């Protein structure tokens, strides 16, 4: 199931990048919990598809384009850690930035049930509960 989970996460990111949020919602479990970057102001946890839409509306106020560039996928059972870069463009300023990020996706029944954002790759890998380095496999 782990490789299947990697492919689901890979497809969800690709769909989001090319077709937008609504198209990528098909990969999210109806009860998804979405935890944003803990360093971001006024952010936190968003629940369900409506919560994801609320988050997107908040972000659209300040960000024009948001794109994820995965560099590496690490599968660990029901969890997939994505190591990569986040590209964003300011709505008003048009300023573009690139930053390193890591994302932890947990899947249930072929859908993403939890998403967590990290600014540090080590923190994301450590968050994979009960997984040793030997158990996690880069894909």
N, CA and C of each residue as an Amber inpcrd file, in Angstrom:
protein
   417
   0.8150000  -1.2030000   0.0000000   0.0000000   0.0000000   0.0000000
   0.8540000   1.2610000   0.0000000   2.0750000   1.1860000   0.5160000
   2.9070000   2.3830000   0.6400000   3.1890000   3.0450000  -0.6980000
   3.5730000   2.2590000  -1.6960000   3.8490000   2.8470000  -3.0130000
   2.5830000   3.4520000  -3.6000000   1.4400000   2.8150000  -3.3620000
   0.1670000   3.3830000  -3.8220000  -0.0750000   4.7310000  -3.1590000
   0.2400000   4.8400000  -1.8750000   0.0790000   6.1100000  -1.1630000
   0.9690000   7.1920000  -1.7520000   2.1960000   6.8420000  -2.0920000
   3.1040000   7.8050000  -2.7290000   2.4880000   8.2930000  -4.0340000
   1.9410000   7.3950000  -4.8180000   1.3510000   7.7810000  -6.1000000
   0.1200000   8.6730000  -5.9180000  -0.6580000   8.4080000  -4.8850000
  -1.8240000   9.2570000  -4.5940000  -1.3600000  10.6670000  -4.2340000
  -0.3600000  10.7690000  -3.3660000   0.1560000  12.0820000  -2.9640000
   0.7730000  12.7900000  -4.1650000   1.5510000  12.0660000  -4.9410000
   2.1800000  12.6440000  -6.1410000   1.1020000  13.2060000  -7.0880000
   0.0520000  12.4290000  -7.2990000  -1.0330000  12.8600000  -8.1960000
  -1.7870000  14.0540000  -7.6230000  -1.9850000  14.0780000  -6.3020000
  -2.7130000  15.1960000  -5.7020000  -1.9370000  16.4980000  -5.8580000
  -0.6270000  16.4440000  -5.6840000   0.2050000  17.6450000  -5.8470000
   0.2080000  18.0910000  -7.3050000   0.3830000  17.1470000  -8.2190000
   0.3950000  17.4850000  -9.6500000  -0.9420000  18.0920000 -10.0710000
  -2.0340000  17.5240000  -9.5830000  -3.3570000  18.0540000  -9.9220000
  -3.5360000  19.4570000  -9.3660000  -3.1270000  19.6630000  -8.1200000
  -3.2260000  20.9980000  -7.5260000  -2.4210000  22.0070000  -8.3480000
  -1.1840000  21.6440000  -8.6970000  -0.3130000  22.5630000  -9.4340000
  -0.8600000  22.9240000 -10.8100000  -1.5100000  21.9800000 -11.4710000
  -1.9690000  22.2390000 -12.8390000  -3.4250000  22.6670000 -12.9320000
  -4.2830000  22.1000000 -12.0730000  -5.7230000  22.3290000 -12.2130000
  -6.3770000  23.0370000 -11.0290000  -5.6320000  23.2590000  -9.9530000
  -6.1680000  24.0200000  -8.8350000  -6.7720000  23.1920000  -7.7280000
  -7.2250000  23.9190000  -6.7220000  -7.7340000  23.3090000  -5.4960000
  -8.9180000  22.3840000  -5.7260000  -9.9440000  22.8540000  -6.3980000
 -11.1550000  22.0380000  -6.5420000 -10.8590000  20.7070000  -7.2110000
 -10.0080000  20.7180000  -8.2040000  -9.6660000  19.4670000  -8.8910000
  -8.9210000  18.5120000  -7.9600000  -8.1110000  19.0590000  -7.0690000
  -7.3210000  18.2110000  -6.1760000  -8.1080000  17.7070000  -4.9680000
  -9.3050000  18.2550000  -4.7360000 -10.1140000  17.8340000  -3.5840000
 -10.5100000  16.3590000  -3.6580000 -10.5320000  15.7930000  -4.8370000
 -10.9180000  14.3840000  -4.9770000  -9.9290000  13.4510000  -4.2700000
  -8.7360000  13.9360000  -3.9780000  -7.7330000  13.1270000  -3.2840000
  -7.8470000  13.2340000  -1.7680000  -8.6820000  14.1480000  -1.2890000
  -8.8040000  14.3980000   0.1490000 -10.0020000  13.6690000   0.7420000
  -9.7840000  13.0200000   1.8460000 -10.8600000  12.3800000   2.6040000
 -11.8180000  13.4710000   3.0820000 -13.1170000  13.2030000   3.1460000
 -14.0620000  14.2300000   3.6130000 -13.7410000  14.7690000   5.0090000
 -13.0940000  13.9610000   5.8520000 -12.7440000  14.3700000   7.2120000
 -11.2880000  14.8090000   7.3470000 -10.6780000  15.2200000   6.2500000
  -9.2680000  15.5980000   6.2560000  -8.9890000  16.6700000   7.3160000
  -7.8280000  16.5650000   7.9450000  -7.3280000  17.5960000   8.8520000
  -6.0810000  18.1740000   8.2060000  -6.0660000  19.4820000   8.0340000
  -4.9890000  20.1690000   7.3200000  -4.3100000  21.1240000   8.2840000
  -3.0680000  20.8330000   8.6440000  -2.3100000  21.6550000   9.5850000
  -1.3140000  22.4870000   8.7880000  -1.4120000  23.7940000   8.9140000
  -0.5420000  24.6970000   8.1670000   0.7940000  24.8610000   8.8750000
   1.6660000  25.6050000   8.2410000   2.9720000  25.9270000   8.7970000
   2.7730000  26.5710000  10.1760000   3.3220000  25.9830000  11.2280000
   3.1100000  26.5450000  12.5610000   3.7230000  27.9350000  12.7380000
   4.6200000  28.3250000  11.8570000   5.2470000  29.6460000  11.9430000
   4.4210000  30.7350000  11.2600000   3.4050000  30.3390000  10.5090000
   2.6010000  31.3200000   9.7700000   1.5990000  31.9960000  10.7070000
   1.4160000  33.3080000  10.5550000   0.4550000  34.0060000  11.4120000
  -0.9870000  33.6210000  11.0670000  -1.8340000  33.5630000  12.0700000
  -3.2710000  33.3010000  11.9000000  -3.5730000  31.9950000  11.1900000
  -2.7270000  31.0440000  11.3440000  -2.9570000  29.7530000  10.7170000
  -3.1690000  28.7180000  11.8110000  -3.3530000  27.4940000  11.4310000
  -3.5740000  26.4230000  12.3850000  -4.1040000  25.2080000  11.6830000
  -5.1990000  24.6410000  12.2220000  -5.7770000  23.4270000  11.6590000
  -7.0950000  23.7520000  10.9600000  -7.2970000  23.0890000   9.8370000
  -8.5280000  23.2350000   9.0640000  -9.0720000  21.8340000   8.8360000
 -10.3920000  21.6800000   8.9770000 -10.9820000  20.3450000   8.9410000
 -12.0120000  20.2320000   7.8250000 -11.9400000  19.1300000   7.1090000
 -12.9110000  18.8260000   6.0660000 -12.7010000  19.6680000   4.8170000
 -13.4650000  19.3470000   3.7940000 -13.3430000  20.0580000   2.5170000
 -13.6810000  21.5390000   2.6720000 -14.6790000  21.8530000   3.4990000
 -15.0260000  23.2670000   3.7050000 -13.8990000  24.0100000   4.4050000
 -13.2310000  23.3460000   5.3360000 -12.0810000  23.9560000   6.0030000
 -10.9460000  24.2480000   5.0330000 -10.7200000  23.3330000   4.1010000
  -9.6810000  23.5310000   3.0860000 -10.0420000  24.7200000   2.1990000
 -11.3040000  24.8280000   1.8430000 -11.7420000  25.9760000   1.0310000
 -11.5820000  27.2920000   1.8030000 -11.8480000  27.2640000   3.1010000
 -11.6570000  28.4530000   3.9440000 -10.1880000  28.8640000   3.9630000
  -9.3040000  27.8820000   4.1370000  -7.8650000  28.1540000   4.1110000
  -7.4600000  28.7520000   2.7680000  -7.9280000  28.1590000   1.6900000
  -7.5840000  28.6430000   0.3520000  -8.0260000  30.0800000   0.1590000
  -9.2200000  30.4150000   0.6340000  -9.7260000  31.7900000   0.5010000
  -8.8510000  32.7650000   1.2780000  -8.4070000  32.3520000   2.4690000
  -7.5210000  33.2020000   3.2660000  -6.1960000  33.4330000   2.5390000
  -5.6480000  32.3750000   1.9740000  -4.3600000  32.4820000   1.2910000
  -4.4560000  33.2990000   0.0090000  -5.5850000  33.1780000  -0.6950000
  -5.7650000  33.9110000  -1.9490000  -5.7440000  35.4180000  -1.7440000
  -6.0530000  35.8680000  -0.5270000  -6.0170000  37.2970000  -0.2350000
  -4.6020000  37.8610000  -0.3390000  -3.5990000  37.0310000  -0.0330000
  -2.2170000  37.5280000  -0.0270000  -1.3160000  36.8470000  -1.0510000
  -1.7140000  35.6740000  -1.5160000  -0.8720000  34.9230000  -2.4410000
  -1.5760000  34.7400000  -3.7780000  -0.8660000  35.0510000  -4.8490000
  -1.4090000  34.8220000  -6.1770000  -1.2260000  33.3720000  -6.5660000
  -0.0070000  33.0150000  -6.8660000   0.2960000  31.6430000  -7.2630000
   0.9410000  30.9030000  -6.0970000   0.5240000  29.6570000  -5.9130000
   1.1380000  28.7610000  -4.9370000   1.4160000  27.4680000  -5.6790000
   2.6700000  27.0320000  -5.6340000   3.0350000  25.8020000  -6.3440000
   4.0240000  25.0110000  -5.5010000   3.8280000  23.7190000  -5.4560000
   4.7100000  22.8080000  -4.7310000   5.5750000  22.0650000  -5.7370000
   6.8770000  22.0340000  -5.4710000   7.7950000  21.2760000  -6.3140000
   8.3910000  20.1530000  -5.4680000   7.8430000  18.9450000  -5.5630000
   8.4100000  17.8390000  -4.7880000   9.7870000  17.4470000  -5.3310000
  10.7200000  17.2470000  -4.4280000  12.0500000  16.7630000  -4.8130000
  12.2210000  15.2930000  -4.4570000  11.5560000  14.8930000  -3.3740000
  11.7100000  13.5110000  -2.9120000  10.4770000  13.0920000  -2.1170000
  10.0790000  11.8510000  -2.2930000   8.9770000  11.2580000  -1.5320000
   9.5580000  10.1800000  -0.6410000   9.1510000  10.1700000   0.6150000
   9.5870000   9.1480000   1.5640000   8.3390000   8.4450000   2.0630000
   8.2230000   7.1610000   1.7540000   7.0420000   6.4180000   2.1710000
   7.3400000   5.6730000   3.4620000   6.3410000   5.6740000   4.3230000
   6.4550000   4.9960000   5.6100000   5.0680000   4.5060000   6.0220000
   4.6750000   3.3780000   5.4900000   3.3650000   2.8320000   5.8260000
   2.2440000   3.7050000   5.2900000   1.3940000   4.1840000   6.1800000
   0.2760000   5.0420000   5.7910000   0.6940000   6.4990000   5.6120000
   1.9350000   6.8030000   5.9320000   2.4460000   8.1740000   5.8320000
   3.3580000   8.3360000   4.6220000   3.3100000   9.5280000   4.0590000
   4.2210000   9.9020000   2.9720000   4.7630000  11.2810000   3.3210000
   6.0880000  11.3860000   3.3650000   6.7270000  12.6800000   3.5770000
   7.2110000  13.1750000   2.2240000   6.8820000  14.4190000   1.9180000
   7.3190000  15.0390000   0.6760000   8.3260000  16.1250000   1.0490000
   9.5030000  16.0180000   0.4870000  10.5540000  17.0100000   0.6870000
  10.6600000  17.8020000  -0.6010000  10.6130000  19.1180000  -0.4900000
  10.6450000  19.9000000  -1.7190000  10.6810000  21.3880000  -1.4850000
  10.1570000  22.1040000  -2.4620000  10.1800000  23.5680000  -2.4330000
   8.7790000  24.1140000  -2.6490000   8.5250000  25.2300000  -2.0010000
   7.2590000  25.9360000  -2.1320000   7.5320000  27.2420000  -2.8620000
   6.7900000  27.4700000  -3.9300000   6.9040000  28.7010000  -4.7050000
   5.6160000  29.4880000  -4.5160000   5.7380000  30.7480000  -4.1090000
   4.5570000  31.5960000  -3.9510000   4.8300000  32.9630000  -4.5650000
   3.7620000  33.5850000  -5.0170000   3.8250000  34.9330000  -5.5770000
   2.8070000  35.7850000  -4.8370000   3.2250000  36.9600000  -4.4020000
   2.3270000  37.8740000  -3.7040000   1.2630000  38.4200000  -4.6390000
   0.0310000  38.5150000  -4.1560000  -1.0800000  39.0200000  -4.9610000
  -0.8460000  40.4680000  -5.3690000  -0.5550000  41.3110000  -4.4150000
  -0.4020000  42.7400000  -4.6860000   0.9750000  43.0810000  -5.2530000
   2.0140000  42.5190000  -4.6320000   3.3760000  42.9060000  -5.0090000
   3.8810000  42.1850000  -6.2470000   3.3860000  40.9850000  -6.4750000
   3.9050000  40.1720000  -7.5630000   5.2560000  39.5570000  -7.2360000
   5.7410000  39.7920000  -6.0070000   7.0410000  39.2490000  -5.5990000
   6.9520000  37.7300000  -5.4880000   7.9380000  37.0680000  -6.0540000
   7.9880000  35.6140000  -6.0270000   9.0340000  35.1520000  -5.0200000
   8.6930000  34.0910000  -4.2610000   9.6410000  33.5180000  -3.3160000
   9.6730000  32.0070000  -3.4770000  10.7810000  31.4600000  -3.0620000
  10.9720000  30.0100000  -3.0480000  11.5400000  29.6470000  -1.6860000
  10.9880000  28.6010000  -1.0710000  11.5000000  28.1690000   0.2260000
  11.4350000  26.6510000   0.3250000  12.3510000  26.1040000   1.1120000
  12.3590000  24.6660000   1.3640000  11.2090000  24.3550000   2.3020000
  10.5230000  23.2650000   2.0410000   9.4270000  22.8180000   2.8890000
   9.4250000  21.2960000   2.9230000   8.6950000  20.7820000   3.8820000
   8.4210000  19.3520000   3.9650000   6.9650000  19.2060000   4.3670000
   6.3200000  18.1970000   3.8290000   4.9100000  17.9640000   4.0980000
   4.7220000  16.5080000   4.4740000   3.9130000  16.2800000   5.4760000
   3.5800000  14.9260000   5.8970000   2.1250000  14.6700000   5.5500000
   1.8940000  13.6420000   4.7690000   0.5500000  13.2350000   4.3750000
   0.2730000  11.8730000   5.0080000  -0.8860000  11.7330000   5.6190000
  -1.3370000  10.4480000   6.1350000  -2.5620000  10.0510000   5.3270000
  -2.5910000   8.7980000   4.9000000  -3.6860000   8.3310000   4.0550000
  -4.5140000   7.2740000   4.7560000  -5.8030000   7.2680000   4.4170000
  -6.7220000   6.2410000   4.8900000  -7.6720000   5.9300000   3.7450000
  -7.8030000   4.6710000   3.4410000  -8.7280000   4.2300000   2.3850000
  -8.4570000   4.9300000   1.0590000  -7.1800000   5.1470000   0.7400000
  -6.8170000   5.7350000  -0.5420000  -7.0300000   7.2340000  -0.6430000
  -7.2820000   7.9020000   0.4920000  -7.4950000   9.3530000   0.5120000
  -6.5870000   9.9910000   1.5690000  -6.2450000  11.2400000   1.3520000
  -5.4280000  11.9760000   2.3170000  -6.3320000  12.3880000   3.4770000
  -6.0040000  11.9080000   4.6800000  -6.8100000  12.1870000   5.8720000
  -6.1540000  13.2560000   6.7470000  -4.8200000  13.4300000   6.5930000
  -4.1210000  14.4460000   7.3840000  -2.9540000  14.9950000   6.5830000
  -2.7610000  16.2930000   6.7150000  -1.6470000  16.9800000   6.0500000
  -1.0110000  17.9130000   7.0630000   0.3070000  17.8710000   7.1420000
   1.0420000  18.7650000   8.0340000   2.1640000  19.4090000   7.2510000
   2.3780000  20.7020000   7.4660000   3.4500000  21.4380000   6.8070000
   4.5740000  21.6940000   7.7960000   5.8090000  21.5360000   7.3390000
   6.9960000  21.7700000   8.1630000   7.9660000  22.6630000   7.3990000
   8.6770000  23.5040000   8.1170000   9.7180000  24.3160000   7.5010000
  11.0590000  23.6060000   7.5550000  11.0910000  22.4640000   8.2270000
  12.3340000  21.7340000   8.4300000  12.1150000  20.2650000   8.0530000
  12.9450000  19.7540000   7.1650000  12.8060000  18.3730000   6.7060000
  12.9500000  17.3750000   7.8480000  13.8940000  17.6360000   8.7670000
  14.1040000  16.7160000   9.8790000  12.8640000  16.5980000  10.7580000
  12.1720000  17.7200000  10.9810000  10.9540000  17.6880000  11.7930000
   9.8730000  16.8430000  11.1270000   9.7530000  16.9520000   9.8190000
   8.7520000  16.1650000   9.0930000   9.0630000  14.6810000   9.1850000
  10.3200000  14.3360000   9.0130000  10.7050000  12.9250000   9.0980000
  10.5220000  12.3900000  10.5100000  10.8210000  13.2160000  11.5120000
  10.6470000  12.7990000  12.9050000   9.1700000  12.6370000  13.2640000
   8.3070000  13.3530000  12.5850000   6.8720000  13.2940000  12.8770000
   6.2110000  12.0140000  12.3920000   6.9030000  11.2600000  11.5720000
   6.3560000   9.9900000  11.1030000   6.3970000   9.0360000  12.2960000
   5.2660000   8.9190000  12.9380000   5.1590000   8.1930000  14.2120000
   5.6240000   6.7500000  14.1010000   6.5240000   6.3680000  14.9980000
   6.9520000   4.9790000  15.1000000   7.7460000   4.4720000  13.9170000
   8.2990000   5.3540000  13.1290000   9.0400000   4.9250000  11.9490000
  10.5150000   5.2060000  12.1460000  11.3070000   4.1870000  12.0190000
  12.7480000   4.3810000  12.0780000  13.2550000   4.7480000  10.6940000
  14.5040000   5.1920000  10.6260000  15.0890000   5.5200000   9.3270000
  15.1110000   4.3110000   8.4100000  15.2840000   3.1180000   9.0020000
  15.3080000   1.9000000   8.1940000  13.9450000   1.6030000   7.5860000
  12.8670000   1.9740000   8.3090000  11.5170000   1.6840000   7.8340000
  11.0550000   2.6380000   6.7480000  11.6030000   3.8370000   6.7400000
  11.2000000   4.8470000   5.7490000  12.0380000   4.6630000   4.5000000
  11.3850000   4.7560000   3.3510000  12.0760000   4.5270000   2.0860000
  11.8630000   5.6980000   1.1490000  12.9760000   6.2560000   0.6690000
  12.8690000   7.3400000  -0.3010000  12.4340000   6.7590000  -1.6370000
  11.5510000   7.4790000  -2.2950000  11.0420000   7.0450000  -3.5880000
  11.3610000   8.1040000  -4.6100000
